[in-house]
Amino acid sequence: MTAFKTFAIATGWGNLLFFTIVGLLLFVLPQLATVSTPILSAYILTITYLLVPFQNILQRLPALFRANVALQKVERMTV
């Protein structure tokens, strides 16, 4: 159960980091440089587009690890 708690904390920190980056792009970048709204929107959409599949893979890792452990147990039983 500790691994799931660690995974949940890491997921929360990852989401916090994502929204921090989006917030910096939205509010800080326009003050530091002249960036047009379409370009800024394209950056944010690109980051979101790239991050969502990566998050989906990471969220499925615990199930894959459990499946691997189950497979190892089954293989030990048949030997």
N, CA, C and O atoms as CSV, one atom per row, in Angstrom:
chain,resi,resn,atom,element,x,y,z
A,1,MET,N,N,0.819,-1.189,0.000
A,1,MET,CA,C,0.000,0.000,0.000
A,1,MET,C,C,0.865,1.256,0.000
A,1,MET,O,O,0.435,2.304,-0.484
A,2,THR,N,N,2.056,1.162,0.528
A,2,THR,CA,C,2.949,2.314,0.556
A,2,THR,C,C,3.346,2.734,-0.857
A,2,THR,O,O,3.504,3.923,-1.131
A,3,ALA,N,N,3.505,1.772,-1.739
A,3,ALA,CA,C,3.869,2.104,-3.120
A,3,ALA,C,C,2.760,2.909,-3.796
A,3,ALA,O,O,3.036,3.826,-4.569
A,4,PHE,N,N,1.509,2.562,-3.501
A,4,PHE,CA,C,0.400,3.315,-4.094
A,4,PHE,C,C,0.344,4.733,-3.548
A,4,PHE,O,O,0.017,5.673,-4.272
A,5,LYS,N,N,0.663,4.881,-2.272
A,5,LYS,CA,C,0.682,6.223,-1.679
A,5,LYS,C,C,1.792,7.052,-2.316
A,5,LYS,O,O,1.586,8.223,-2.636
A,6,THR,N,N,2.953,6.458,-2.500
A,6,THR,CA,C,4.063,7.150,-3.148
A,6,THR,C,C,3.705,7.511,-4.585
A,6,THR,O,O,4.016,8.606,-5.053
A,7,PHE,N,N,3.056,6.594,-5.273
A,7,PHE,CA,C,2.638,6.853,-6.651
A,7,PHE,C,C,1.631,7.996,-6.709
A,7,PHE,O,O,1.707,8.842,-7.600
A,8,ALA,N,N,0.689,8.029,-5.767
A,8,ALA,CA,C,-0.312,9.103,-5.739
A,8,ALA,C,C,0.344,10.451,-5.459
A,8,ALA,O,O,-0.024,11.461,-6.057
A,9,ILE,N,N,1.307,10.464,-4.557
A,9,ILE,CA,C,2.020,11.711,-4.257
A,9,ILE,C,C,2.808,12.173,-5.481
A,9,ILE,O,O,2.809,13.360,-5.810
A,10,ALA,N,N,3.468,11.250,-6.146
A,10,ALA,CA,C,4.232,11.610,-7.345
A,10,ALA,C,C,3.315,12.121,-8.450
A,10,ALA,O,O,3.667,13.056,-9.170
A,11,THR,N,N,2.149,11.514,-8.586
A,11,THR,CA,C,1.188,11.983,-9.588
A,11,THR,C,C,0.714,13.391,-9.266
A,11,THR,O,O,0.586,14.231,-10.157
A,12,GLY,N,N,0.455,13.645,-7.989
A,12,GLY,CA,C,0.046,14.990,-7.578
A,12,GLY,C,C,1.112,16.024,-7.862
A,12,GLY,O,O,0.816,17.117,-8.345
A,13,TRP,N,N,2.357,15.679,-7.563
A,13,TRP,CA,C,3.453,16.613,-7.847
A,13,TRP,C,C,3.613,16.829,-9.344
A,13,TRP,O,O,3.920,17.936,-9.784
A,14,GLY,N,N,3.407,15.783,-10.121
A,14,GLY,CA,C,3.485,15.923,-11.572
A,14,GLY,C,C,2.417,16.858,-12.112
A,14,GLY,O,O,2.682,17.683,-12.986
A,15,ASN,N,N,1.204,16.719,-11.582
A,15,ASN,CA,C,0.133,17.629,-12.001
A,15,ASN,C,C,0.431,19.057,-11.582
A,15,ASN,O,O,0.180,19.994,-12.340
A,16,LEU,N,N,0.964,19.230,-10.386
A,16,LEU,CA,C,1.328,20.568,-9.923
A,16,LEU,C,C,2.386,21.182,-10.836
A,16,LEU,O,O,2.299,22.357,-11.189
A,17,LEU,N,N,3.373,20.392,-11.212
A,17,LEU,CA,C,4.418,20.880,-12.108
A,17,LEU,C,C,3.841,21.256,-13.473
A,17,LEU,O,O,4.215,22.278,-14.049
A,18,PHE,N,N,2.941,20.437,-13.982
A,18,PHE,CA,C,2.316,20.735,-15.274
A,18,PHE,C,C,1.569,22.064,-15.227
A,18,PHE,O,O,1.747,22.906,-16.107
A,19,PHE,N,N,0.741,22.259,-14.213
A,19,PHE,CA,C,-0.034,23.494,-14.139
A,19,PHE,C,C,0.853,24.696,-13.831
A,19,PHE,O,O,0.526,25.817,-14.219
A,20,THR,N,N,1.963,24.479,-13.143
A,20,THR,CA,C,2.910,25.567,-12.915
A,20,THR,C,C,3.536,26.010,-14.233
A,20,THR,O,O,3.664,27.207,-14.491
A,21,ILE,N,N,3.922,25.059,-15.057
A,21,ILE,CA,C,4.509,25.397,-16.356
A,21,ILE,C,C,3.492,26.114,-17.237
A,21,ILE,O,O,3.822,27.099,-17.898
A,22,VAL,N,N,2.257,25.620,-17.246
A,22,VAL,CA,C,1.216,26.281,-18.039
A,22,VAL,C,C,0.974,27.694,-17.514
A,22,VAL,O,O,0.821,28.629,-18.300
A,23,GLY,N,N,0.940,27.854,-16.198
A,23,GLY,CA,C,0.754,29.182,-15.617
A,23,GLY,C,C,1.896,30.123,-15.953
A,23,GLY,O,O,1.670,31.297,-16.248
A,24,LEU,N,N,3.125,29.613,-15.911
A,24,LEU,CA,C,4.268,30.449,-16.280
A,24,LEU,C,C,4.191,30.867,-17.744
A,24,LEU,O,O,4.472,32.015,-18.089
A,25,LEU,N,N,3.811,29.929,-18.596
A,25,LEU,CA,C,3.673,30.280,-20.010
A,25,LEU,C,C,2.587,31.326,-20.224
A,25,LEU,O,O,2.744,32.237,-21.037
A,26,LEU,N,N,1.494,31.193,-19.499
A,26,LEU,CA,C,0.372,32.115,-19.700
A,26,LEU,C,C,0.617,33.505,-19.133
A,26,LEU,O,O,0.246,34.503,-19.752
A,27,PHE,N,N,1.245,33.579,-17.951
A,27,PHE,CA,C,1.312,34.856,-17.257
A,27,PHE,C,C,2.698,35.499,-17.235
A,27,PHE,O,O,2.802,36.725,-17.241
A,28,VAL,N,N,3.757,34.703,-17.211
A,28,VAL,CA,C,5.106,35.271,-17.100
A,28,VAL,C,C,5.728,35.502,-18.470
A,28,VAL,O,O,6.336,36.546,-18.707
A,29,LEU,N,N,5.582,34.546,-19.365
A,29,LEU,CA,C,6.209,34.673,-20.682
A,29,LEU,C,C,5.766,35.924,-21.442
A,29,LEU,O,O,6.612,36.579,-22.050
A,30,PRO,N,N,4.476,36.287,-21.438
A,30,PRO,CA,C,4.098,37.516,-22.156
A,30,PRO,C,C,4.725,38.780,-21.567
A,30,PRO,O,O,4.882,39.771,-22.280
A,31,GLN,N,N,5.081,38.767,-20.294
A,31,GLN,CA,C,5.716,39.940,-19.697
A,31,GLN,C,C,7.207,39.998,-19.993
A,31,GLN,O,O,7.793,41.081,-20.001
A,32,LEU,N,N,7.825,38.857,-20.235
A,32,LEU,CA,C,9.259,38.820,-20.519
A,32,LEU,C,C,9.570,39.052,-21.994
A,32,LEU,O,O,10.605,39.626,-22.333
A,33,ALA,N,N,8.686,38.612,-22.855
A,33,ALA,CA,C,8.914,38.736,-24.298
A,33,ALA,C,C,7.584,39.013,-24.979
A,33,ALA,O,O,6.512,38.729,-24.444
A,34,THR,N,N,7.686,39.566,-26.154
A,34,THR,CA,C,6.460,39.803,-26.913
A,34,THR,C,C,6.082,38.519,-27.644
A,34,THR,O,O,6.718,38.124,-28.621
A,35,VAL,N,N,5.050,37.894,-27.152
A,35,VAL,CA,C,4.577,36.640,-27.725
A,35,VAL,C,C,3.118,36.833,-28.102
A,35,VAL,O,O,2.307,37.279,-27.290
A,36,SER,N,N,2.796,36.495,-29.332
A,36,SER,CA,C,1.407,36.648,-29.765
A,36,SER,C,C,0.539,35.552,-29.141
A,36,SER,O,O,1.025,34.482,-28.776
A,37,THR,N,N,-0.722,35.841,-29.033
A,37,THR,CA,C,-1.659,34.903,-28.416
A,37,THR,C,C,-1.754,33.579,-29.174
A,37,THR,O,O,-1.800,32.531,-28.530
A,38,PRO,N,N,-1.785,33.572,-30.507
A,38,PRO,CA,C,-1.833,32.273,-31.205
A,38,PRO,C,C,-0.601,31.406,-30.949
A,38,PRO,O,O,-0.716,30.187,-30.820
A,39,ILE,N,N,0.558,32.020,-30.876
A,39,ILE,CA,C,1.779,31.250,-30.607
A,39,ILE,C,C,1.746,30.700,-29.189
A,39,ILE,O,O,2.102,29.545,-28.959
A,40,LEU,N,N,1.324,31.518,-28.250
A,40,LEU,CA,C,1.223,31.077,-26.861
A,40,LEU,C,C,0.216,29.939,-26.731
A,40,LEU,O,O,0.464,28.965,-26.020
A,41,SER,N,N,-0.901,30.058,-27.404
A,41,SER,CA,C,-1.903,28.987,-27.390
A,41,SER,C,C,-1.341,27.712,-28.004
A,41,SER,O,O,-1.612,26.615,-27.516
A,42,ALA,N,N,-0.569,27.850,-29.058
A,42,ALA,CA,C,0.032,26.676,-29.694
A,42,ALA,C,C,1.010,25.982,-28.755
A,42,ALA,O,O,1.038,24.752,-28.702
A,43,TYR,N,N,1.812,26.742,-28.014
A,43,TYR,CA,C,2.725,26.147,-27.037
A,43,TYR,C,C,1.963,25.366,-25.977
A,43,TYR,O,O,2.321,24.233,-25.654
A,44,ILE,N,N,0.924,25.966,-25.442
A,44,ILE,CA,C,0.168,25.314,-24.372
A,44,ILE,C,C,-0.541,24.061,-24.890
A,44,ILE,O,O,-0.545,23.030,-24.217
A,45,LEU,N,N,-1.132,24.142,-26.065
A,45,LEU,CA,C,-1.789,22.964,-26.636
A,45,LEU,C,C,-0.789,21.854,-26.946
A,45,LEU,O,O,-1.094,20.676,-26.766
A,46,THR,N,N,0.394,22.222,-27.407
A,46,THR,CA,C,1.421,21.222,-27.698
A,46,THR,C,C,1.880,20.525,-26.431
A,46,THR,O,O,2.016,19.302,-26.406
A,47,ILE,N,N,2.117,21.290,-25.388
A,47,ILE,CA,C,2.536,20.694,-24.115
A,47,ILE,C,C,1.451,19.772,-23.581
A,47,ILE,O,O,1.740,18.670,-23.114
A,48,THR,N,N,0.208,20.222,-23.649
A,48,THR,CA,C,-0.902,19.389,-23.180
A,48,THR,C,C,-1.021,18.126,-24.026
A,48,THR,O,O,-1.223,17.034,-23.494
A,49,TYR,N,N,-0.896,18.272,-25.321
A,49,TYR,CA,C,-1.003,17.130,-26.224
A,49,TYR,C,C,0.092,16.102,-25.946
A,49,TYR,O,O,-0.170,14.900,-25.990
A,50,LEU,N,N,1.300,16.550,-25.663
A,50,LEU,CA,C,2.404,15.632,-25.402
A,50,LEU,C,C,2.331,15.017,-24.011
A,50,LEU,O,O,2.783,13.890,-23.807
A,51,LEU,N,N,1.776,15.734,-23.071
A,51,LEU,CA,C,1.788,15.267,-21.690
A,51,LEU,C,C,0.708,14.238,-21.399
A,51,LEU,O,O,0.935,13.329,-20.601
A,52,VAL,N,N,-0.439,14.350,-22.011
A,52,VAL,CA,C,-1.550,13.450,-21.700
A,52,VAL,C,C,-1.217,11.989,-22.016
A,52,VAL,O,O,-1.469,11.142,-21.159
A,53,PRO,N,N,-0.672,11.635,-23.177
A,53,PRO,CA,C,-0.312,10.229,-23.402
A,53,PRO,C,C,0.770,9.743,-22.436
A,53,PRO,O,O,0.747,8.593,-21.998
A,54,PHE,N,N,1.701,10.610,-22.112
A,54,PHE,CA,C,2.752,10.235,-21.163
A,54,PHE,C,C,2.157,9.952,-19.789
A,54,PHE,O,O,2.559,8.993,-19.131
A,55,GLN,N,N,1.206,10.769,-19.346
A,55,GLN,CA,C,0.551,10.535,-18.062
A,55,GLN,C,C,-0.241,9.234,-18.084
A,55,GLN,O,O,-0.254,8.503,-17.094
A,56,ASN,N,N,-0.894,8.941,-19.189
A,56,ASN,CA,C,-1.652,7.692,-19.287
A,56,ASN,C,C,-0.746,6.479,-19.142
A,56,ASN,O,O,-1.108,5.509,-18.477
A,57,ILE,N,N,0.409,6.528,-19.750
A,57,ILE,CA,C,1.364,5.420,-19.624
A,57,ILE,C,C,1.819,5.287,-18.180
A,57,ILE,O,O,1.865,4.180,-17.643
A,58,LEU,N,N,2.153,6.398,-17.552
A,58,LEU,CA,C,2.622,6.345,-16.170
A,58,LEU,C,C,1.537,5.879,-15.206
A,58,LEU,O,O,1.840,5.218,-14.213
A,59,GLN,N,N,0.290,6.209,-15.480
A,59,GLN,CA,C,-0.793,5.782,-14.604
A,59,GLN,C,C,-1.054,4.287,-14.711
A,59,GLN,O,O,-1.612,3.690,-13.790
A,60,ARG,N,N,-0.667,3.686,-15.803
A,60,ARG,CA,C,-0.878,2.250,-15.969
A,60,ARG,C,C,0.301,1.410,-15.486
A,60,ARG,O,O,0.216,0.182,-15.478
A,61,LEU,N,N,1.378,2.037,-15.092
A,61,LEU,CA,C,2.551,1.293,-14.627
A,61,LEU,C,C,2.271,0.407,-13.418
A,61,LEU,O,O,2.725,-0.737,-13.415
A,62,PRO,N,N,1.553,0.861,-12.391
A,62,PRO,CA,C,1.302,-0.038,-11.254
A,62,PRO,C,C,0.584,-1.323,-11.664
A,62,PRO,O,O,0.913,-2.398,-11.162
A,63,ALA,N,N,-0.381,-1.226,-12.561
A,63,ALA,CA,C,-1.085,-2.427,-13.021
A,63,ALA,C,C,-0.138,-3.345,-13.790
A,63,ALA,O,O,-0.219,-4.567,-13.668
A,64,LEU,N,N,0.749,-2.765,-14.573
A,64,LEU,CA,C,1.720,-3.582,-15.307
A,64,LEU,C,C,2.683,-4.286,-14.359
A,64,LEU,O,O,3.037,-5.444,-14.582
A,65,PHE,N,N,3.108,-3.599,-13.305
A,65,PHE,CA,C,4.000,-4.225,-12.329
A,65,PHE,C,C,3.290,-5.348,-11.575
A,65,PHE,O,O,3.883,-6.393,-11.308
A,66,ARG,N,N,2.015,-5.129,-11.230
A,66,ARG,CA,C,1.253,-6.191,-10.563
A,66,ARG,C,C,1.081,-7.385,-11.491
A,66,ARG,O,O,1.170,-8.532,-11.053
A,67,ALA,N,N,0.839,-7.124,-12.759
A,67,ALA,CA,C,0.698,-8.214,-13.726
A,67,ALA,C,C,2.005,-8.979,-13.869
A,67,ALA,O,O,1.994,-10.202,-14.010
A,68,ASN,N,N,3.114,-8.282,-13.836
A,68,ASN,CA,C,4.418,-8.936,-13.930
A,68,ASN,C,C,4.659,-9.830,-12.721
A,68,ASN,O,O,5.157,-10.946,-12.865
A,69,VAL,N,N,4.312,-9.350,-11.535
A,69,VAL,CA,C,4.470,-10.158,-10.322
A,69,VAL,C,C,3.568,-11.382,-10.388
A,69,VAL,O,O,3.986,-12.482,-10.027
A,70,ALA,N,N,2.334,-11.198,-10.845
A,70,ALA,CA,C,1.411,-12.328,-10.970
A,70,ALA,C,C,1.941,-13.354,-11.968
A,70,ALA,O,O,1.841,-14.557,-11.731
A,71,LEU,N,N,2.499,-12.891,-13.071
A,71,LEU,CA,C,3.059,-13.803,-14.065
A,71,LEU,C,C,4.231,-14.586,-13.485
A,71,LEU,O,O,4.359,-15.783,-13.738
A,72,GLN,N,N,5.076,-13.932,-12.720
A,72,GLN,CA,C,6.200,-14.625,-12.089
A,72,GLN,C,C,5.711,-15.689,-11.114
A,72,GLN,O,O,6.296,-16.769,-11.033
A,73,LYS,N,N,4.647,-15.395,-10.375
A,73,LYS,CA,C,4.096,-16.379,-9.434
A,73,LYS,C,C,3.518,-17.577,-10.175
A,73,LYS,O,O,3.686,-18.716,-9.741
A,74,VAL,N,N,2.839,-17.327,-11.288
A,74,VAL,CA,C,2.276,-18.423,-12.078
A,74,VAL,C,C,3.391,-19.269,-12.668
A,74,VAL,O,O,3.294,-20.496,-12.685
A,75,GLU,N,N,4.441,-18.633,-13.148
A,75,GLU,CA,C,5.565,-19.384,-13.716
A,75,GLU,C,C,6.252,-20.233,-12.658
A,75,GLU,O,O,6.706,-21.338,-12.958
A,76,ARG,N,N,6.339,-19.737,-11.421
A,76,ARG,CA,C,6.941,-20.532,-10.344
A,76,ARG,C,C,6.068,-21.735,-10.000
A,76,ARG,O,O,6.587,-22.786,-9.622
A,77,MET,N,N,4.762,-21.596,-10.126
A,77,MET,CA,C,3.860,-22.703,-9.799
A,77,MET,C,C,3.957,-23.825,-10.821
A,77,MET,O,O,3.817,-24.994,-10.459
A,78,THR,N,N,4.189,-23.508,-12.063
A,78,THR,CA,C,4.207,-24.534,-13.107
A,78,THR,C,C,5.547,-25.239,-13.225
A,78,THR,O,O,5.641,-26.254,-13.915
A,79,VAL,N,N,6.566,-24.741,-12.584
A,79,VAL,CA,C,7.896,-25.356,-12.702
A,79,VAL,C,C,8.013,-26.544,-11.805
A,79,VAL,O,O,9.060,-27.190,-11.769
